[in-house]
Amino acid sequence: MSANQQGGRPAVPPSSRPHARPAIAVTTGEPAGIGPEISIRAAWAMRTRVNAVLLGDAAYLAMIAGEIDPAIRISALSLQAVRNGGLPHFGPDRLCAIDIPLDAHVVAGRLDSANGRAVLATLDAAIEGVTAGWFAAVATAPLQKSTINDAGVPFSGHTEYFADRTGTAQVVMMLAGAPAALPNVPQLRVALATTHLPLKEVPAAITVAGLGTTLDIIDRDLKARFGIAAPRILVTGLNPHAGENGYLGREEIDVIEPALAAARARGIDARGPYPADTLFQPKYLADADCVLAMYHDQGLPVLKHATFGRGINVTLGLPLIRTSVDHGTALDLAERGLGHADSSSMEAAIEAAIGMAAASPAGRNSTSG
């Protein structure tokens, strides 16, 4: 952790209104996976601190809630009713669900492309709700990309979808969490220069301009939404040994180093490129606020190994706050029945959304009870 975070500063700024219950949209994800269960468990566990509004099939969610705990009460609202009258006040004695009906019966653990468009509709409702001021932020449960594609809708992931729907030219995927196995590193953050691309397409996707914008987004959002005054960003190389002075590839020399030099000239503390196989050590990470990796499976295996179950995914660069769990739909657990899924990552995602929203004037105005 860098010096600008020391002295007890948390990784995500606490709410400046401790008695307010910010309204956070929680999309419940793939209905045949663990998304509905972990969304309900997290929303109920945190109900005194946040109005976590569930977006999904209200009847299905109510059925699951009753099986989890008969004390969980869910009040259903139609999307049109909220459009007409706004989000009504609910106290912490119940959960609110905005009904996004499914199109087919759900069998736990079994995907059905007939429900793909309904899952996408929850994302659209969440974006609409933040734009309209119903919600301060969005926390998303995992969905199944293949189901949506099988429904006839090209879809590569939450990150890309939120960017497209908000008209954002470039966003940055960043995962974060408390790494239990890394001493002196209270918070590990790993951002990606590229996201869901085949490996053969990665080198061409890494450009000086693109890396520059990525570094600008990381620097800006770490300051504005995480309260880090002077972020320190460590950047990996693309090739083994960071290219070995050009013997193992020239991307470091021709692309990454010029992008870092330009970023430093703009006042961004960006260092590298470093070999990825040695960068993820406490002696380096202790002085970093974020690591920028070049591709998905370069940085995320390390982070997920160190933080799995406690990590979150944050989309930087959006005009809204979006956090998510750091895991998938876990169809195998869902098929075994309720009670096998851990909602810790969803709770962490909601917690992060609360903290990030507290730094935003729009977020501070989106509260209830």
Secondary structure as UniProt FT lines:
FT   HELIX           3..5
FT   TURN            6..8
FT   TURN            18..19
FT   STRAND          22..27
FT   TURN            31..34
FT   HELIX           35..45
FT   TURN            46..49
FT   STRAND          51..56
FT   HELIX           58..68
FT   TURN            70..71
FT   STRAND          74..78
FT   HELIX           79..85
FT   TURN            92..93
FT   STRAND          95..99
FT   TURN            108..109
FT   HELIX           113..115
FT   HELIX           116..132
FT   STRAND          137..140
FT   HELIX           145..150
FT   TURN            151..152
FT   HELIX           158..165
FT   TURN            166..167
FT   STRAND          172..177
FT   TURN            180..181
FT   TURN            183..184
FT   STRAND          188..192
FT   HELIX           199..201
FT   HELIX           202..205
FT   HELIX           208..226
FT   STRAND          232..236
FT   HELIX           240..246
FT   TURN            247..248
FT   HELIX           252..256
FT   HELIX           257..265
FT   TURN            266..267
FT   STRAND          269..274
FT   HELIX           276..279
FT   HELIX           282..285
FT   TURN            286..287
FT   STRAND          290..293
FT   HELIX           296..307
FT   TURN            308..310
FT   STRAND          312..316
FT   STRAND          322..325
FT   HELIX           331..336
FT   TURN            338..339
FT   HELIX           344..358
FT   HELIX           361..365
//
